[in-house]
Amino acid sequence: MSVTEPPIPRGAMGREERNFRSRLAQLVSGRGLIRGTLLERYRACGNPRCKCARGQKHRAVYLMLRHQGQLQQLYIPRSYEQQVRQWVAHHQEIKKLLHEISRIYWKKVQQRQG
């Protein structure tokens, strides 16, 4: 059996909490987000006539994610890189905002409020 808590009226929230929740709502509504870390790798392709054989290695970007204890990686084409970087940044910002909202409620529990 679950207990459903009614939504908190905006007027009952402090200014700091309203600000965090507003920023959070903007990020989760209508914007992409993805958990993971982008990693750049430089490697040689193996062609002896390629520039990489002379030291100018090829750049590749991968999205890294640990899922159920397994490290997963996904190659990100250059044409898609900026979009994926933005999605990763949105996810990181959401995590920060959730942490801040949680901190507010931690203080409420400490002070036996709400």
N, C-alpha and C positions, 0 to 999 in steps of 0.2 A: 504494500500500500504506500503510495507516495502522497506527500502533502504539498499542495500547490500554494506557493506564497504569492499574494497579490502584488502587482507592480507597485513600486515606490513612486508616489507623486513627485514630480520635479520640484515642487515647492518645498518638499520635505528633505531634499538633498542639499548638501552644502555646495557652495560655488565650485570648489575644487572637483568634487565628484561629478557635478553637472558638466563641467568642462571635459573631463576625461570621457564620460559617457557619450557626449556629443561627438568628440573626435573619433571614438570607437565606432559609433553608428555610421559616420561618414565613410570610414574605411571598409566596413563590412557590407555596405549597401552599394551594389553596382560596380565594385572594383574586384579585380582578380587578386588572389592571394595563394601562396604556396609555401609550404614548410620545406626548408632545406638550406644548403649552403652552396654558393657558387665557387667553383675551383677552376683556376686556369692551369693548363698544362702545356708544356712545350716539348715537342718530340720531332724526331726525324722520320721521314716516310720510307726511307730505304732506297730511293732512286739515287744512284751515284751522280747523276747530272743535276739534281735539284739543289736549290740554294741551301737546303737544310744539311746537305752533305758538307757544306763549307761553314757551317755554324749558325746560320739563320734558321732556327727551328720553326716548325708550324705551331701556331697557337690554337688551342682547342679549349672550350669552356664546357664544364660538366656541372650538373646539379646533383649534389650529394645529399643523401637522406638515409637515416638509420630507421628501419622499419622491422619490428619484431626481432630485434637483435641483429639483423642483417644490414650490411651497408649496401645501399643501392646507388647507382649512378646512371645518369641519363645525359647523353650528349646534347648540347644546346647549339643549334646552328647559329651562325653569326647574325643572320637576319631576324632571329627570334630572341637574341640575347638581351636587348634593352627591355623588352616586355617582361621577360622572366626576372630580370634584375628588379624591376618595379614590383612584381608580385612578391618576391622574396622580401623586399623592403616593407611592403604593406604588412606581411605576416609578422615581421619583427616589431613593427610599430604597434600592432595589435597586442602582441605579447607584453610589451612594455606598459600599454594602457591597462590591460587586465591586471598586471602586477600592481600598478598604482591604485586601482579600485580595490583590489584585495587588501592592500595596505590600509586603506581607509576603514574597511570593515574589521580588520585585525584590531585597530585602535578602538573601534566601537565595542568590540567584544571585551577588550581589556578594560574599558571604562564602563562596561555593562549598560551600553546605550542601545537604542533602536529595537 
